[in-house]
Amino acid sequence: MKTRLFSSYKIGSMELKNRISIPPMCQYQANDGFPTTWHKVHYGKLAGSGAALVCVEAMAVSPDGRISGADLGLWSDEHAMAFAEVVRIMREIDSSTKVCVQINHSGRKGSERAPWLGGHLTKEEGGWEPVGPSAIAFGEGCMVPREMLPGGIEAMVQAFANAARRAQQAGVDAIEVHMAHGYLLHQFLSPISNHRTDQYGGSFENRIRFPLAVFDAMKKAAPDVELGVRVSATDWIEGGWNLAETIDFVKILKEHGCAFVDVSTGGLAACQTIPVSYGYQLPFARAVRQETGLPTIACGLIKDPRQAESVLVEGTADMVDVGRDMLLNPHWGWMAALKLGEKVEFPPSYQRGMHL
């Protein structure tokens, strides 16, 4: 049986063995931005999951770009060398699995404790003052960020470019620029969080200026990898960033050499109202794919192999992100193949598991 889920696909020069992607999922296990044994084991398992593409969790472009004090970073060459060891391990586990990395700055959503601890980092815990396009907090009780000056914005563009160069040096196949979930680049895109009156705020053209400059600088700094973006197609807030603006922006990014788009939603502000259900984000991915023609990855509670297959057959997306279920079952790709009657390569050491 030949399924869409297990058909090959190509993004730019990147040959993918199937349509299964693992999205970036923060582990909050880093030490001063450096990967630990946790990351080596975790990403080694995901490299052998049966997925064609594994996107490593958000790596910060600067210390104050971390979401929490336990986030990974790419703000120095030493961090790049440590990350290269994670990439090497992933390739040793399965050389056919392509490695992507998400690059990010948290903006006003930074200086947090790990989610299971909750709250903001204190100065004694190594906390810092977050930055943003405007001095507007994420929500009630959240820290008010320091508004970025034009010089700081220009320096931030360079920080993203430096991180992209280091990611390429570490040996990844692709980079995903994080422009979603309410982090810094998304904060500039949305009129909810961006109240600037200079060249970086107000009109659509002004609000995309900084994120587009970041993309162009990263493209120049890492020309040998496929560069894509993750977007929130809607803020789920009246008057916020919306699907029409997302489509227009993705069309512009495509003209600038964007290789793929990973379509998510929300995360911009605490006042969002999201009707969560299985596949609730799929209509947004479908619209972006149909209107832009850019290789599109869909995400959002895609759990069952048959559900993933239908996403592809119906033309909603070109690839599917399987996140939460991969955490519970890092061999999800192999199990999906068995459920759909596909024959795929299993590591010889694990082949006994096929005969239950």
C-alpha positions as a Markdown table, in Angstrom:
| # | Residue | x | y | z |
|---|---|---|---|---|
| 1 | Met | 0.0 | 0.0 | 0.0 |
| 2 | Lys | 1.4 | 3.4 | -1.0 |
| 3 | Thr | 0.4 | 6.3 | 1.2 |
| 4 | Arg | 1.0 | 10.0 | 1.0 |
| 5 | Leu | 2.4 | 10.0 | 4.5 |
| 6 | Phe | 5.2 | 7.6 | 3.4 |
| 7 | Ser | 5.9 | 9.1 | 0.0 |
| 8 | Ser | 9.1 | 11.1 | -0.5 |
| 9 | Tyr | 9.2 | 14.8 | -0.7 |
| 10 | Lys | 11.7 | 17.6 | -1.5 |
| 11 | Ile | 12.1 | 21.0 | 0.1 |
| 12 | Gly | 14.7 | 22.8 | -2.0 |
| 13 | Ser | 17.7 | 20.6 | -2.1 |
| 14 | Met | 16.5 | 18.6 | 1.0 |
| 15 | Glu | 15.4 | 15.1 | 0.1 |
| 16 | Leu | 12.9 | 13.8 | 2.7 |
| 17 | Lys | 12.0 | 10.1 | 2.9 |
| 18 | Asn | 8.4 | 10.7 | 4.0 |
| 19 | Arg | 6.1 | 13.5 | 5.1 |
| 20 | Ile | 6.5 | 13.2 | 8.9 |
| 21 | Ser | 8.1 | 16.1 | 10.7 |
| 22 | Ile | 8.8 | 16.5 | 14.4 |
| 23 | Pro | 8.2 | 20.2 | 15.5 |
| 24 | Pro | 10.5 | 22.0 | 17.9 |
| 25 | Met | 9.5 | 21.3 | 21.5 |
| 26 | Cys | 11.4 | 23.1 | 24.3 |
| 27 | Gln | 12.9 | 20.7 | 26.8 |
| 28 | Tyr | 14.1 | 23.2 | 29.4 |
| 29 | Gln | 17.1 | 21.1 | 30.2 |
| 30 | Ala | 20.0 | 23.3 | 29.0 |
| 31 | Asn | 22.9 | 24.6 | 31.1 |
| 32 | Asp | 23.8 | 28.2 | 30.3 |
| 33 | Gly | 22.5 | 27.6 | 26.8 |
| 34 | Phe | 24.6 | 24.4 | 26.3 |
| 35 | Pro | 23.0 | 21.0 | 25.5 |
| 36 | Thr | 23.2 | 18.3 | 28.2 |
| 37 | Thr | 23.1 | 14.6 | 28.1 |
| 38 | Trp | 19.3 | 14.9 | 28.1 |
| 39 | His | 19.4 | 16.6 | 24.6 |
| 40 | Lys | 21.8 | 14.0 | 23.2 |
| 41 | Val | 19.5 | 11.1 | 24.3 |
| 42 | His | 16.3 | 12.9 | 23.4 |
| 43 | Tyr | 17.3 | 14.0 | 19.9 |
| 44 | Gly | 19.0 | 10.7 | 19.3 |
| 45 | Lys | 15.7 | 8.9 | 19.9 |
| 46 | Leu | 13.8 | 11.3 | 17.7 |
| 47 | Ala | 16.4 | 10.9 | 14.9 |
| 48 | Gly | 15.4 | 7.2 | 15.0 |
| 49 | Ser | 11.7 | 7.8 | 15.2 |
| 50 | Gly | 10.9 | 7.2 | 11.6 |
| 51 | Ala | 10.3 | 10.9 | 10.9 |
| 52 | Ala | 11.9 | 12.4 | 7.8 |
| 53 | Leu | 12.6 | 15.8 | 9.5 |
| 54 | Val | 13.4 | 16.6 | 13.1 |
| 55 | Cys | 13.4 | 20.2 | 14.2 |
| 56 | Val | 15.5 | 20.9 | 17.3 |
| 57 | Glu | 13.9 | 23.1 | 19.9 |
| 58 | Ala | 14.2 | 26.9 | 19.9 |
| 59 | Met | 17.8 | 28.1 | 20.3 |
| 60 | Ala | 18.2 | 31.7 | 21.5 |
| 61 | Val | 20.2 | 34.2 | 19.6 |
| 62 | Ser | 21.3 | 35.9 | 22.8 |
| 63 | Pro | 21.2 | 35.2 | 26.6 |
| 64 | Asp | 18.2 | 37.5 | 27.0 |
| 65 | Gly | 16.5 | 35.8 | 24.0 |
| 66 | Arg | 15.8 | 32.6 | 26.0 |
| 67 | Ile | 12.3 | 31.8 | 27.2 |
| 68 | Ser | 13.7 | 30.3 | 30.4 |
| 69 | Gly | 17.1 | 30.1 | 32.0 |
| 70 | Ala | 17.2 | 26.4 | 30.8 |
| 71 | Asp | 16.8 | 27.1 | 27.1 |
| 72 | Leu | 19.4 | 26.2 | 24.4 |
| 73 | Gly | 21.4 | 29.0 | 22.8 |
| 74 | Leu | 23.5 | 29.8 | 19.8 |
| 75 | Trp | 25.0 | 33.1 | 20.9 |
| 76 | Ser | 28.6 | 31.9 | 20.8 |
| 77 | Asp | 30.9 | 29.6 | 18.7 |
| 78 | Glu | 31.3 | 27.4 | 21.8 |
| 79 | His | 27.5 | 26.8 | 21.8 |
| 80 | Ala | 27.7 | 25.9 | 18.1 |
| 81 | Met | 30.4 | 23.4 | 18.8 |
| 82 | Ala | 28.4 | 21.8 | 21.5 |
| 83 | Phe | 25.3 | 21.7 | 19.3 |
| 84 | Ala | 27.3 | 20.1 | 16.5 |
| 85 | Glu | 27.8 | 17.1 | 18.8 |
| 86 | Val | 24.1 | 16.7 | 19.1 |
| 87 | Val | 23.7 | 16.9 | 15.3 |
| 88 | Arg | 26.5 | 14.3 | 14.9 |
| 89 | Ile | 24.7 | 11.9 | 17.2 |
| 90 | Met | 21.5 | 12.3 | 15.3 |
| 91 | Arg | 23.2 | 11.5 | 12.0 |
| 92 | Glu | 24.9 | 8.5 | 13.6 |
| 93 | Ile | 21.5 | 7.1 | 14.7 |
| 94 | Asp | 19.9 | 7.6 | 11.3 |
| 95 | Ser | 21.8 | 9.4 | 8.5 |
| 96 | Ser | 18.6 | 9.6 | 6.4 |
| 97 | Thr | 16.8 | 11.8 | 8.9 |
| 98 | Lys | 17.2 | 15.5 | 8.1 |
| 99 | Val | 18.0 | 17.9 | 10.9 |
| 100 | Cys | 16.4 | 21.3 | 11.3 |
| 101 | Val | 16.8 | 23.8 | 14.1 |
| 102 | Gln | 14.5 | 26.6 | 15.2 |
| 103 | Ile | 16.2 | 30.0 | 16.0 |
| 104 | Asn | 14.4 | 32.4 | 18.3 |
| 105 | His | 14.3 | 35.4 | 20.6 |
| 106 | Ser | 11.7 | 35.3 | 23.3 |
| 107 | Gly | 11.1 | 39.1 | 23.5 |
| 108 | Arg | 8.6 | 40.0 | 26.2 |
| 109 | Lys | 8.0 | 36.3 | 27.0 |
| 110 | Gly | 11.5 | 35.8 | 28.3 |
| 111 | Ser | 13.0 | 35.4 | 31.8 |
| 112 | Glu | 10.6 | 32.6 | 32.8 |
| 113 | Arg | 11.0 | 29.5 | 34.9 |
| 114 | Ala | 10.4 | 26.1 | 33.3 |
| 115 | Pro | 6.7 | 25.6 | 32.8 |
| 116 | Trp | 6.4 | 23.0 | 35.6 |
| 117 | Leu | 7.9 | 25.5 | 38.0 |
| 118 | Gly | 6.0 | 28.6 | 36.9 |
| 119 | Gly | 6.5 | 32.2 | 37.4 |
| 120 | His | 9.3 | 34.7 | 36.5 |
| 121 | Leu | 13.0 | 34.3 | 37.2 |
| 122 | Thr | 14.2 | 36.5 | 40.0 |
| 123 | Lys | 17.5 | 38.4 | 39.8 |
| 124 | Glu | 18.9 | 35.9 | 42.2 |
| 125 | Glu | 17.9 | 33.1 | 39.8 |
| 126 | Gly | 19.6 | 34.8 | 36.9 |
| 127 | Gly | 16.6 | 36.7 | 35.6 |
| 128 | Trp | 16.8 | 39.6 | 33.1 |
| 129 | Glu | 14.8 | 42.5 | 31.8 |
| 130 | Pro | 12.8 | 41.3 | 28.7 |
| 131 | Val | 12.6 | 43.5 | 25.5 |
| 132 | Gly | 9.9 | 44.0 | 23.0 |
| 133 | Pro | 8.6 | 46.3 | 20.2 |
| 134 | Ser | 6.6 | 48.3 | 22.8 |
| 135 | Ala | 6.4 | 48.5 | 26.6 |
| 136 | Ile | 3.3 | 46.2 | 26.7 |
| 137 | Ala | 3.1 | 43.1 | 28.9 |
| 138 | Phe | 1.9 | 39.7 | 27.6 |
| 139 | Gly | -0.9 | 39.8 | 30.2 |
| 140 | Glu | -1.8 | 40.7 | 33.7 |
| 141 | Gly | 1.0 | 40.0 | 36.2 |
| 142 | Cys | 3.6 | 39.6 | 33.4 |
| 143 | Met | 6.7 | 41.7 | 33.2 |
| 144 | Val | 6.6 | 44.9 | 31.1 |
| 145 | Pro | 9.3 | 44.7 | 28.5 |
| 146 | Arg | 11.8 | 47.5 | 27.6 |
| 147 | Glu | 10.9 | 49.0 | 24.3 |
| 148 | Met | 13.7 | 48.3 | 21.8 |
| 149 | Leu | 15.5 | 51.3 | 20.2 |
| 150 | Pro | 16.3 | 51.4 | 16.5 |
| 151 | Gly | 20.0 | 50.6 | 17.2 |
| 152 | Gly | 19.0 | 47.6 | 19.3 |
| 153 | Ile | 16.8 | 46.4 | 16.5 |
| 154 | Glu | 19.7 | 46.6 | 14.0 |
| 155 | Ala | 21.9 | 44.7 | 16.5 |
| 156 | Met | 19.2 | 42.0 | 16.9 |
| 157 | Val | 19.2 | 41.4 | 13.1 |
| 158 | Gln | 22.9 | 40.7 | 13.3 |
| 159 | Ala | 22.4 | 38.4 | 16.3 |
| 160 | Phe | 19.9 | 36.3 | 14.3 |
| 161 | Ala | 22.4 | 36.2 | 11.4 |
| 162 | Asn | 25.2 | 35.1 | 13.6 |
| 163 | Ala | 23.0 | 32.3 | 15.0 |
| 164 | Ala | 22.1 | 31.2 | 11.5 |
| 165 | Arg | 25.8 | 31.0 | 10.6 |
| 166 | Arg | 26.6 | 29.0 | 13.6 |
| 167 | Ala | 23.7 | 26.6 | 12.9 |
| 168 | Gln | 25.1 | 26.0 | 9.4 |
| 169 | Gln | 28.5 | 25.4 | 10.8 |
| 170 | Ala | 27.0 | 22.8 | 13.2 |
| 171 | Gly | 25.8 | 20.8 | 10.2 |
| 172 | Val | 22.0 | 21.2 | 10.1 |
| 173 | Asp | 20.1 | 20.7 | 6.9 |
| 174 | Ala | 17.5 | 23.5 | 7.6 |
| 175 | Ile | 16.7 | 26.4 | 9.8 |
| 176 | Glu | 13.3 | 27.5 | 11.0 |
| 177 | Val | 13.0 | 31.2 | 12.0 |
| 178 | His | 10.5 | 31.5 | 14.9 |
| 179 | Met | 8.0 | 34.1 | 13.9 |
| 180 | Ala | 5.1 | 32.6 | 15.9 |
| 181 | His | 3.7 | 32.0 | 19.4 |
| 182 | Gly | 4.1 | 35.5 | 20.7 |
| 183 | Tyr | 7.9 | 35.7 | 20.6 |
| 184 | Leu | 9.9 | 38.7 | 19.5 |
| 185 | Leu | 9.4 | 38.6 | 15.7 |
| 186 | His | 5.7 | 37.8 | 16.1 |
| 187 | Gln | 5.5 | 40.7 | 18.6 |
| 188 | Phe | 6.6 | 43.1 | 15.9 |
| 189 | Leu | 4.1 | 41.6 | 13.4 |
| 190 | Ser | 1.0 | 42.0 | 15.6 |
| 191 | Pro | -0.6 | 45.4 | 16.2 |
| 192 | Ile | -1.7 | 44.0 | 19.6 |
| 193 | Ser | 1.9 | 44.1 | 20.9 |
| 194 | Asn | 3.5 | 46.6 | 18.5 |
| 195 | His | 2.3 | 50.2 | 19.2 |
| 196 | Arg | 5.4 | 51.8 | 17.6 |
| 197 | Thr | 5.1 | 55.0 | 15.6 |
| 198 | Asp | 8.4 | 54.7 | 13.8 |
| 199 | Gln | 9.4 | 52.7 | 10.7 |
| 200 | Tyr | 8.8 | 49.5 | 12.6 |
| 201 | Gly | 5.2 | 50.0 | 13.6 |
| 202 | Gly | 1.8 | 51.0 | 12.3 |
| 203 | Ser | 1.2 | 49.8 | 8.8 |
| 204 | Phe | 1.6 | 46.2 | 7.6 |
| 205 | Glu | 4.7 | 47.2 | 5.7 |
| 206 | Asn | 6.3 | 48.7 | 8.8 |
| 207 | Arg | 5.4 | 45.8 | 11.1 |
| 208 | Ile | 7.0 | 43.2 | 8.8 |
| 209 | Arg | 10.1 | 45.3 | 8.3 |
| 210 | Phe | 12.2 | 43.9 | 11.2 |
| 211 | Pro | 11.2 | 40.2 | 10.7 |
| 212 | Leu | 11.9 | 40.5 | 7.0 |
| 213 | Ala | 15.3 | 42.1 | 7.7 |
| 214 | Val | 16.0 | 39.2 | 10.0 |
| 215 | Phe | 15.1 | 36.6 | 7.4 |
| 216 | Asp | 17.2 | 38.3 | 4.7 |
| 217 | Ala | 20.2 | 38.5 | 7.1 |
| 218 | Met | 19.9 | 34.8 | 8.0 |
| 219 | Lys | 19.6 | 33.8 | 4.4 |
| 220 | Lys | 22.8 | 35.6 | 3.6 |
| 221 | Ala | 24.6 | 34.2 | 6.6 |
| 222 | Ala | 23.6 | 30.6 | 6.0 |
| 223 | Pro | 23.2 | 30.1 | 2.2 |
| 224 | Asp | 23.8 | 26.4 | 2.3 |
| 225 | Val | 20.8 | 25.3 | 4.3 |
| 226 | Glu | 17.1 | 25.5 | 3.6 |
| 227 | Leu | 15.6 | 28.5 | 5.5 |
| 228 | Gly | 11.9 | 28.5 | 6.4 |
| 229 | Val | 9.7 | 30.1 | 9.0 |
| 230 | Arg | 7.1 | 29.2 | 11.6 |
| 231 | Val | 4.2 | 31.6 | 11.7 |
| 232 | Ser | 1.1 | 32.1 | 13.8 |
| 233 | Ala | -1.6 | 32.5 | 11.2 |
| 234 | Thr | -3.9 | 34.3 | 13.7 |
| 235 | Asp | -3.6 | 35.8 | 17.1 |
| 236 | Trp | -7.2 | 34.7 | 18.0 |
| 237 | Ile | -7.7 | 38.3 | 19.1 |
| 238 | Glu | -9.9 | 40.9 | 17.6 |
| 239 | Gly | -7.7 | 43.5 | 15.8 |
| 240 | Gly | -4.7 | 41.3 | 15.9 |
| 241 | Trp | -2.4 | 39.6 | 13.3 |
| 242 | Asn | -4.7 | 37.6 | 11.0 |
| 243 | Leu | -4.8 | 35.0 | 8.2 |
| 244 | Ala | -4.9 | 37.6 | 5.4 |
| 245 | Glu | -1.8 | 39.3 | 6.7 |
| 246 | Thr | -0.1 | 35.9 | 7.1 |
| 247 | Ile | -0.7 | 35.0 | 3.5 |
| 248 | Asp | 0.6 | 38.4 | 2.3 |
| 249 | Phe | 3.7 | 38.1 | 4.4 |
| 250 | Val | 4.4 | 34.5 | 3.4 |
| 251 | Lys | 4.1 | 35.5 | -0.3 |
| 252 | Ile | 6.8 | 38.2 | 0.4 |
| 253 | Leu | 9.0 | 35.7 | 2.2 |
| 254 | Lys | 8.7 | 33.3 | -0.7 |
| 255 | Glu | 10.0 | 36.1 | -3.0 |
| 256 | His | 13.0 | 36.5 | -0.6 |
| 257 | Gly | 13.9 | 32.8 | -0.9 |
| 258 | Cys | 11.9 | 31.2 | 1.9 |
| 259 | Ala | 11.9 | 27.4 | 1.4 |
| 260 | Phe | 9.0 | 26.3 | 3.7 |
| 261 | Val | 6.4 | 27.5 | 6.1 |
| 262 | Asp | 5.3 | 25.8 | 9.3 |
| 263 | Val | 1.8 | 27.1 | 10.1 |
| 264 | Ser | 0.7 | 27.4 | 13.7 |
| 265 | Thr | -1.5 | 29.9 | 15.5 |
| 266 | Gly | -1.8 | 32.0 | 18.7 |
| 267 | Gly | 0.5 | 32.6 | 21.6 |
| 268 | Leu | 0.6 | 36.4 | 21.3 |
| 269 | Ala | -1.3 | 37.5 | 24.4 |
| 270 | Ala | -3.0 | 36.1 | 27.4 |
| 271 | Cys | -6.4 | 37.4 | 26.2 |
| 272 | Gln | -6.5 | 35.0 | 23.2 |
| 273 | Thr | -9.5 | 32.7 | 22.9 |
| 274 | Ile | -8.7 | 29.5 | 21.1 |
| 275 | Pro | -11.3 | 26.8 | 20.2 |
| 276 | Val | -8.9 | 23.9 | 20.7 |
| 277 | Ser | -9.9 | 20.6 | 19.1 |
| 278 | Tyr | -8.2 | 17.9 | 16.9 |
| 279 | Gly | -6.9 | 19.5 | 13.8 |
| 280 | Tyr | -8.1 | 23.0 | 14.8 |
| 281 | Gln | -5.2 | 24.7 | 13.0 |
| 282 | Leu | -5.5 | 22.8 | 9.8 |
| 283 | Pro | -7.7 | 25.3 | 7.9 |
| 284 | Phe | -5.0 | 27.9 | 8.3 |
| 285 | Ala | -2.3 | 25.7 | 6.9 |
| 286 | Arg | -4.6 | 24.8 | 4.0 |
| 287 | Ala | -5.3 | 28.5 | 3.2 |
| 288 | Val | -1.6 | 29.4 | 3.3 |
| 289 | Arg | -0.6 | 26.5 | 1.1 |
| 290 | Gln | -3.3 | 27.2 | -1.5 |
| 291 | Glu | -2.7 | 30.9 | -1.6 |
| 292 | Thr | 1.1 | 30.9 | -1.6 |
| 293 | Gly | 2.2 | 27.5 | -3.1 |
| 294 | Leu | 5.0 | 27.4 | -0.6 |
| 295 | Pro | 5.9 | 23.9 | 0.9 |
| 296 | Thr | 3.6 | 23.9 | 4.0 |
| 297 | Ile | 3.9 | 21.9 | 7.3 |
| 298 | Ala | 0.7 | 21.6 | 9.3 |
| 299 | Cys | 0.6 | 21.2 | 13.1 |
| 300 | Gly | -1.9 | 21.1 | 16.0 |
| 301 | Leu | -3.0 | 17.9 | 17.7 |
| 302 | Ile | -2.2 | 15.6 | 14.7 |
| 303 | Lys | -2.0 | 12.3 | 16.5 |
| 304 | Asp | -3.4 | 9.3 | 14.5 |
| 305 | Pro | -1.6 | 8.1 | 11.3 |
| 306 | Arg | -4.9 | 8.0 | 9.4 |
| 307 | Gln | -5.6 | 11.6 | 10.5 |
| 308 | Ala | -2.1 | 12.6 | 9.2 |
| 309 | Glu | -2.7 | 10.8 | 5.9 |
| 310 | Ser | -6.0 | 12.6 | 5.4 |
| 311 | Val | -4.3 | 16.0 | 5.9 |
| 312 | Leu | -2.0 | 15.2 | 3.0 |
| 313 | Val | -4.6 | 13.5 | 0.7 |
| 314 | Glu | -7.0 | 16.5 | 1.1 |
| 315 | Gly | -4.2 | 18.9 | 0.1 |
| 316 | Thr | -4.2 | 20.7 | 3.4 |
| 317 | Ala | -0.4 | 20.5 | 3.7 |
| 318 | Asp | 2.7 | 18.9 | 2.3 |
| 319 | Met | 4.0 | 17.6 | 5.6 |
| 320 | Val | 2.6 | 17.0 | 9.1 |
| 321 | Asp | 4.1 | 17.9 | 12.5 |
| 322 | Val | 3.7 | 15.1 | 15.1 |
| 323 | Gly | 4.8 | 16.6 | 18.4 |
| 324 | Arg | 3.1 | 15.5 | 21.6 |
| 325 | Asp | 2.7 | 11.8 | 20.5 |
| 326 | Met | 6.3 | 11.7 | 19.6 |
| 327 | Leu | 7.2 | 12.5 | 23.2 |
| 328 | Leu | 5.1 | 9.6 | 24.4 |
| 329 | Asn | 6.2 | 7.3 | 21.6 |
| 330 | Pro | 9.5 | 8.2 | 19.9 |
| 331 | His | 8.9 | 5.4 | 17.4 |
| 332 | Trp | 5.6 | 6.9 | 16.2 |
| 333 | Gly | 6.8 | 6.9 | 12.6 |
| 334 | Trp | 7.4 | 3.1 | 12.6 |
| 335 | Met | 4.1 | 2.5 | 14.3 |
| 336 | Ala | 2.4 | 4.6 | 11.7 |
| 337 | Ala | 3.9 | 2.6 | 9.0 |
| 338 | Leu | 2.6 | -0.6 | 10.5 |
| 339 | Lys | -0.9 | 0.8 | 11.0 |
| 340 | Leu | -1.0 | 2.0 | 7.4 |
| 341 | Gly | 0.4 | -1.2 | 5.9 |
| 342 | Glu | 3.6 | 0.4 | 4.7 |
| 343 | Lys | 7.0 | -1.3 | 4.5 |
| 344 | Val | 9.8 | 0.9 | 5.9 |
| 345 | Glu | 13.3 | 0.3 | 7.1 |
| 346 | Phe | 13.5 | -0.7 | 10.7 |
| 347 | Pro | 16.8 | -0.8 | 12.6 |
| 348 | Pro | 17.8 | -4.5 | 12.6 |
| 349 | Ser | 18.1 | -4.5 | 16.4 |
| 350 | Tyr | 14.4 | -3.5 | 16.7 |
| 351 | Gln | 12.9 | -5.7 | 14.1 |
| 352 | Arg | 11.6 | -8.2 | 16.6 |
| 353 | Gly | 9.2 | -5.5 | 17.7 |
| 354 | Met | 7.4 | -5.8 | 14.4 |
| 355 | His | 6.2 | -9.3 | 15.2 |
| 356 | Leu | 3.8 | -9.0 | 18.0 |
